[in-house]
């Protein structure tokens, strides 16, 4: 990654996960990101995907002007498709297999669990941000636990990266659609 991009990322709260996300994106060509906000992870993924001519599709209810400006400034638009909308509504018509899903959206129990259920058939790997935050408004870990009870062929591993947590859900029975 370019030095100015690294400096900008380090000024955020992503806290040590950038190298993992960048290296994961380098190994893949099609990524679905749910939740964009300021575009930190978006920029990391796109910086890697430009080397593999991959594609990132990002979904957010917000128009994400800061993320769009950042992506334009670093000339990464070519590898990005942005969908402004509700991720659960988009899921109803989603029909593309992806190498992995990066989930960092609303963090409520219901939303996170519903997003996991909605996109599980389109990938064998889901990376979740904020898995270690234990607050009433952030119930990612609780959603993961409920998802695992309902989906016995999926496993979870906390990656111990960053203060907010980064975890991976993966299917022990890979699906090919």
C-alpha positions in Angstrom: 0.0 0.0 0.0 1.1 3.5 -0.7 2.6 5.4 2.3 -0.1 8.1 2.3 -2.8 5.5 2.3 -1.2 3.7 5.2 -0.8 7.0 7.1 -4.5 7.8 6.6 -5.6 4.3 7.7 -3.4 4.4 10.8 -5.2 7.5 11.9 -8.4 5.5 12.4 -9.7 3.0 14.9 -9.3 -0.1 12.7 -6.4 -0.9 15.1 -4.1 -3.5 13.7 -6.5 -5.3 11.3 -5.3 -3.5 8.2 -2.5 -6.0 7.3 -4.8 -9.0 7.7 -7.6 -7.4 5.6 -5.1 -6.3 2.9 -3.5 -9.8 2.6 -6.9 -11.5 2.6 -8.1 -9.3 -0.2 -4.9 -10.0 -2.2 -5.8 -13.7 -2.2 -9.3 -13.1 -3.5 -11.0 -11.5 -6.5 -14.6 -10.9 -5.5 -15.5 -9.4 -2.1 -18.8 -8.2 -0.7 -18.6 -5.5 2.0 -21.7 -4.8 4.1 -21.2 -1.4 5.9 -18.9 1.3 4.5 -19.2 4.4 6.7 -15.9 6.3 6.2 -14.5 3.7 3.8 -11.4 2.5 5.8 -11.8 -1.2 5.1 -13.2 -0.3 1.6 -9.9 1.5 0.8 -7.8 -1.4 2.2 -9.7 -4.0 0.1 -9.5 -1.9 -3.1 -5.8 -1.2 -2.7 -5.3 -5.0 -2.8 -7.9 -5.8 -5.4 -6.3 -3.4 -8.0 -3.4 -5.9 -8.1 -5.6 -8.8 -8.9 -8.1 -6.9 -11.1 -10.7 -8.0 -8.5 -14.0 -6.3 -7.6 -15.4 -5.0 -4.3 -19.2 -4.6 -4.0 -20.1 -2.5 -1.0 -23.6 -2.0 0.5 -24.6 0.8 2.9 -27.8 2.7 3.6 -25.9 5.9 3.8 -24.5 7.6 0.7 -21.0 7.5 2.3 -19.6 10.8 0.9 -16.3 10.6 2.9 -15.7 7.0 1.6 -16.4 8.1 -2.0 -14.0 11.0 -1.8 -11.3 8.8 -0.3 -11.7 6.2 -3.0 -11.6 8.8 -5.7 -8.5 10.5 -4.2 -6.6 7.2 -4.2 -7.9 6.4 -7.7 -9.6 3.1 -6.7 -13.0 3.6 -8.3 -12.3 1.2 -11.1 -12.5 -1.8 -8.8 -15.5 -0.7 -6.7 -19.3 -1.0 -7.1 -21.3 0.9 -4.4 -24.9 0.0 -3.7 -26.8 2.5 -1.5 -29.6 0.5 0.1 -30.7 -1.8 2.9 -28.5 -4.9 2.9 -31.4 -7.2 3.6 -33.4 -5.8 0.7 -30.3 -6.2 -1.6 -30.0 -9.8 -0.4 -33.4 -10.6 -1.8 -32.1 -10.2 -5.4 -28.4 -11.0 -4.8 -27.2 -13.8 -7.1 -23.4 -13.6 -7.1 -21.0 -15.9 -5.3 -18.2 -14.0 -3.5 -14.9 -15.1 -2.1 -15.8 -13.6 1.2 -18.2 -11.2 2.9 -16.9 -8.5 5.2 -19.7 -7.6 7.7 -19.4 -4.3 9.6 -22.9 -2.8 9.5 -25.5 -1.9 12.2 -24.2 -4.3 14.9 -27.6 -5.0 16.4 -28.4 -8.6 17.2 -31.3 -8.8 14.7 -29.6 -7.0 11.8 -26.3 -8.9 12.2 -28.1 -12.3 12.5 -30.3 -11.6 9.5 -27.4 -10.4 7.4 -25.5 -13.6 8.2 -28.5 -15.7 7.2 -29.1 -13.7 4.1 -25.6 -14.0 2.6 -24.3 -17.3 3.9 -25.3 -19.2 0.7 -23.1 -16.9 -1.4 -19.8 -17.5 0.4 -17.9 -19.9 2.6 -16.2 -17.1 4.6 -17.6 -14.2 6.5 -15.3 -11.8 8.3 -16.9 -9.8 11.1 -15.7 -6.6 12.7 -16.4 -5.6 16.3 -16.7 -9.1 17.7 -15.2 -8.2 21.0 -17.3 -5.1 21.8 -19.7 -5.9 24.7 -22.2 -3.1 24.7 -26.0 -3.2 24.4 -25.9 -1.5 21.0 -23.2 -3.8 19.6 -24.3 -7.5 19.7 -22.2 -9.0 16.9 -20.9 -11.7 19.2 -24.4 -12.7 20.3 -25.5 -12.8 16.6 -22.5 -15.1 15.8 -23.5 -17.4 18.7 -27.1 -17.7 17.5 -26.0 -18.2 13.9 -23.7 -21.1 14.9 -26.6 -22.8 16.8 -28.8 -22.6 13.6 -26.0 -23.4 11.2 -24.0 -26.4 12.5 -21.7 -26.6 9.5 -20.3 -23.2 10.2 -17.4 -22.5 12.6 -16.1 -19.4 14.2 -12.6 -18.2 15.1 -11.7 -14.9 16.8 -8.6 -13.6 15.1 -7.4 -11.6 18.1 -6.7 -8.5 15.9 -7.4 -5.0 17.1 -9.2 -3.8 20.2 -12.7 -4.1 18.7 -12.2 -7.7 17.5 -12.2 -9.3 14.1 -13.6 -12.8 13.7 -14.1 -15.3 10.9 -17.1 -17.5 10.3 -16.4 -20.2 7.8 -18.3 -23.2 6.4 -16.8 -26.6 7.2 -18.9 -27.8 4.2 -18.0 -25.4 1.4 -20.9 -24.7 -0.9 -20.7 -24.2 -4.6 -23.7 -22.6 -6.3 
